[in-house]
Amino acid sequence: MPAVERSAYVGRFAPSPTGPLHAGSLAAALASRLDARAQHGRWLLRIEDLDAPREMPGAANAILDALARLGFRHDGEIVFQSRRNDAYRQAFERLAAAGHVYPCACTRREIADSITHRGETLARGEVPYPGTCRHGMPAGRSARAWRVRVDATPVRWIDRRAGARRDRLDEQVGDFVVRRADGPWAYQLAVVVDDDAQGVTDVVRGADLLDSTARQLHLRRLLGMPEPRHLHIPVLVGPDGTKLSKQTGAPAVDASRPIEALDAALEALGLGRIGDEPLERWWSLAAARWARAEALPSPSNG
């Protein structure tokens, strides 16, 4: 990927091709493009296709086709992460040369057992890594992954919607994986490398990725990369209260009725509906609504 000249605003939407575009991912795509359009910036598309076993055949093309029919116009080339191995390897080698990463032999079960043996209660979601291999793997074991070191220094950052954040990676996740031993690069490393290469200045995405931000900022700081602004929007949930996702069988967006689909996504973002308008006028009106809403004061959590 050629070097990108830094712009006043560059946003992006980066779906994984594990299924078709659904209402939740459409809301995230809409928020990111409206933010870029309201600020007269560039908006990029990237397909995050690093996890081949989870991909659905034809999903990438289906997502891109749906976005095009809904009036999403992107700038520049569409980037596919599966073609970016050299860039990830170079970043990994920089981390390794500086002593920031180390091999780990632990299985998920071993990590969970280590936590429970220390008398701690496992929270729902990710189990913090206890640092078992931080100073060397047990004899006779081979690496299952490579982890990046974290410390007790809080990662401080500001979300445009939620306000000030202070995350302790050592307590929340511990040293985290940047590469699996069988080859695939971890999402956290790949997204940092790609956002930097594409000159992304603003990351607008769902709040389900809020906890990933501190990890990505940690990697950026280790690699000496500039840090983007962040805005995390509420995730859409189904009737049972669970997040709409491809894994939970969220239905595909009907792109044959673009205004109806876009209006539903706009309403989910708290901006109401626009109604039956020509597609390009709908986008202009929606961007104006977004700009007015973003001009309101944001909360601060000190």
C-alpha positions in Angstrom: 0.0 0.0 0.0 1.6 3.4 -1.0 2.2 6.0 1.7 -0.8 8.2 2.4 -0.6 11.9 2.8 -2.2 13.0 6.1 -5.5 14.8 5.7 -7.5 16.9 8.1 -10.0 14.1 8.4 -9.9 10.4 7.2 -12.5 7.9 8.4 -13.1 4.3 7.5 -15.5 1.4 7.7 -13.8 -2.0 8.1 -16.3 -5.0 8.2 -15.3 -8.6 8.5 -16.7 -10.9 5.8 -18.2 -13.4 8.2 -21.7 -12.8 6.8 -23.9 -10.2 5.0 -24.3 -6.6 6.0 -26.9 -6.5 8.8 -28.6 -3.6 10.7 -25.9 -3.3 13.3 -23.0 -3.0 10.9 -25.1 -0.7 8.7 -25.6 1.7 11.6 -21.8 1.7 12.2 -21.1 2.2 8.5 -23.6 5.1 8.4 -22.1 6.8 11.5 -18.6 6.6 10.1 -19.5 8.0 6.7 -21.8 10.7 8.0 -19.0 11.8 10.3 -16.6 12.0 7.4 -19.1 13.7 5.1 -20.1 16.3 7.7 -16.5 17.2 8.2 -15.7 17.2 4.4 -13.2 14.4 4.9 -12.3 11.2 3.1 -14.0 7.9 3.9 -12.3 4.6 3.2 -13.4 0.9 3.0 -11.3 -2.0 4.3 -12.2 -5.7 4.4 -10.8 -7.3 7.5 -10.5 -10.8 6.2 -7.7 -12.2 8.3 -9.6 -15.1 9.9 -10.2 -17.4 6.9 -12.0 -20.2 8.9 -14.7 -17.7 10.0 -15.3 -16.1 6.6 -18.5 -16.8 4.6 -17.8 -17.4 0.9 -19.0 -14.4 -1.1 -19.6 -12.3 2.0 -17.0 -9.6 1.1 -18.6 -9.0 -2.3 -22.1 -9.1 -0.8 -21.1 -6.4 1.7 -19.5 -4.2 -0.9 -22.5 -4.6 -3.2 -25.0 -3.7 -0.5 -23.0 -0.6 0.5 -22.9 0.6 -3.1 -26.6 0.1 -3.5 -27.2 2.1 -0.4 -25.2 5.1 -1.7 -22.0 4.6 0.2 -19.3 6.2 -1.8 -15.7 5.5 -0.7 -12.4 7.2 -1.5 -9.4 5.4 -2.7 -8.8 1.7 -3.2 -10.5 -1.0 -1.0 -7.9 -2.6 1.2 -8.1 -6.3 2.0 -6.1 -7.4 5.1 -5.4 -10.8 3.7 -3.0 -9.1 1.2 -1.2 -7.1 3.9 1.0 -9.8 5.6 4.3 -8.0 4.9 3.1 -4.8 6.6 2.1 -6.7 9.7 5.3 -8.7 9.8 7.4 -5.5 9.6 5.5 -4.0 12.6 5.8 -7.3 14.5 9.6 -7.3 13.9 9.9 -3.8 15.2 8.1 -4.8 18.4 10.2 -7.9 18.7 13.5 -6.0 18.1 12.6 -3.6 20.9 11.7 -6.5 23.3 8.0 -5.7 23.5 6.8 -9.2 22.5 7.5 -12.8 23.7 6.3 -16.3 22.8 3.6 -17.9 24.9 2.8 -21.6 25.3 -0.5 -21.3 27.3 -3.8 -22.6 26.2 -7.1 -20.9 27.1 -7.9 -23.6 29.6 -4.5 -23.1 31.3 -5.0 -19.4 31.6 -8.5 -19.8 33.0 -7.2 -22.5 35.5 -4.4 -20.1 36.6 -6.9 -17.4 37.4 -9.2 -19.6 39.4 -6.3 -21.2 41.3 -5.5 -17.7 42.5 -8.9 -17.5 43.9 -10.2 -14.9 41.5 -13.6 -14.8 40.0 -13.8 -15.0 36.2 -15.7 -12.1 34.7 -17.8 -12.6 31.6 -15.7 -12.1 28.5 -12.0 -12.1 28.2 -9.8 -13.6 30.9 -6.8 -11.4 31.8 -3.5 -13.2 31.0 -1.6 -13.9 34.2 1.9 -13.6 32.7 2.8 -17.2 32.9 5.3 -17.1 30.0 6.5 -13.5 30.5 9.9 -14.6 31.6 10.2 -17.7 29.4 8.1 -20.7 28.4 8.1 -23.9 30.4 10.6 -26.5 29.3 9.4 -28.7 26.5 6.6 -26.4 25.4 6.3 -24.7 22.0 4.8 -21.3 21.3 1.1 -21.1 20.6 1.1 -17.3 20.3 3.1 -14.1 20.6 2.1 -11.6 23.2 2.9 -7.9 23.7 3.9 -6.7 27.1 1.8 -4.3 29.0 2.4 -2.6 32.4 0.5 -0.7 35.1 0.6 2.6 33.4 -3.0 3.7 32.6 -3.9 4.2 28.9 -5.7 7.5 28.9 -7.7 8.6 26.0 -10.9 10.5 25.1 -14.0 9.1 23.4 -16.0 11.8 21.7 -19.3 10.5 23.1 -18.3 8.8 26.4 -15.7 11.3 27.5 -12.4 10.6 29.2 -11.2 7.0 29.6 -8.5 5.5 31.8 -7.8 1.8 31.1 -5.4 -0.4 33.0 -4.4 -3.1 30.5 -2.5 -5.1 33.1 -5.7 -5.6 35.1 -8.2 -5.8 32.3 -6.5 -8.1 29.7 -2.8 -8.5 30.6 -0.2 -9.1 27.9 -2.3 -9.7 24.8 -1.8 -11.7 21.6 -0.5 -10.0 18.5 0.1 -13.2 16.5 -0.9 -16.8 16.7 1.9 -19.4 16.2 0.0 -21.0 13.3 0.4 -17.7 11.4 -2.7 -15.4 11.5 -2.1 -11.9 12.8 -4.3 -10.7 15.6 -7.0 -8.1 14.9 -5.4 -5.6 17.3 -2.1 -5.4 15.5 -3.6 -5.5 12.0 -6.0 -2.7 12.6 -3.3 -0.4 14.0 -1.0 -1.0 11.1 -3.7 -0.5 8.5 -5.2 2.6 10.1 -1.7 4.2 10.3 -0.9 3.2 6.7 -4.2 4.7 5.4 -3.8 7.9 7.4 -7.0 7.4 9.4 -7.6 10.3 11.8 -11.0 9.3 13.1 -12.3 5.9 14.2 -16.1 5.7 14.4 -17.4 2.3 15.3 -19.6 0.3 17.7 -19.3 0.4 21.4 -18.6 -3.3 21.4 -15.0 -2.3 20.4 -14.6 0.2 23.1 -12.4 -2.2 25.1 -10.1 -2.7 22.1 -9.1 1.0 22.0 -6.6 0.9 24.9 -4.8 -2.1 23.3 -4.6 -0.4 20.0 -3.3 2.8 21.5 -0.7 0.9 23.5 0.5 -0.6 20.2 0.5 2.7 18.5 2.6 4.2 21.3 5.1 1.4 21.1 5.4 1.8 17.3 5.5 5.6 17.5 2.3 6.1 15.5 0.0 9.1 15.7 -3.2 8.5 17.5 -6.7 9.0 15.9 -9.8 10.4 17.5 -12.4 7.9 18.6 -16.2 7.8 18.6 -18.0 4.7 19.8 -21.7 4.5 19.1 -24.2 2.3 20.9 -24.6 -1.2 19.5 -28.0 -2.4 18.1 -29.7 -5.2 20.0 -32.4 -7.6 19.1 -35.7 -8.3 20.8 -33.9 -10.6 23.3 -31.4 -7.8 24.3 -28.4 -9.4 22.6 -26.2 -7.5 20.2 -27.2 -7.8 16.6 -24.3 -9.7 14.8 -23.6 -12.2 12.2 -22.9 -14.8 14.9 -26.4 -14.4 16.3 -28.1 -14.7 12.9 -28.9 -11.0 12.3 -30.7 -10.8 8.9 -29.1 -9.2 5.9 -30.1 -5.6 5.1 -32.5 -5.3 2.2 -30.4 -3.0 -0.1 -33.1 -3.1 -2.8 -35.0 -0.6 -0.6 -32.2 1.8 0.3 -34.1 4.7 1.8 -36.0 2.3 4.1 -32.8 0.6 5.3 -30.9 3.9 5.7 -33.8 5.5 7.6 -33.9 2.6 10.0 -30.1 3.0 10.6 -30.4 6.7 11.0 -33.2 6.3 13.5 -31.1 3.8 15.4 -28.4 6.5 15.7 -31.0 8.8 17.3 -31.4 11.1 14.4 -34.9 10.2 13.3 -36.1 9.4 9.8 -35.9 11.5 6.6 -38.4 9.7 4.4 -38.7 9.2 0.7 -36.1 11.4 -0.9 -33.7 10.8 -3.8 -30.7 8.9 -2.5 -28.1 11.7 -2.8 -30.4 14.2 -1.2 -31.1 11.8 1.6 -27.4 11.6 2.3 -27.1 15.4 2.3 -29.9 15.8 4.7 -28.5 13.0 7.0 -25.1 14.6 7.0 -26.6 17.9 8.1 -28.5 16.2 10.9 -25.3 14.5 12.0 -23.3 17.8 12.0 -26.0 19.5 14.1 -26.0 16.6 16.6 -22.2 16.5 16.9 -22.2 20.3 17.6 -23.9 19.6 20.9 -21.7 19.3 24.1 -20.3 15.9 24.8 -20.2 14.4 28.3 -17.0 14.2 30.2 -16.1 11.5 32.7 -13.1 13.3 34.1 
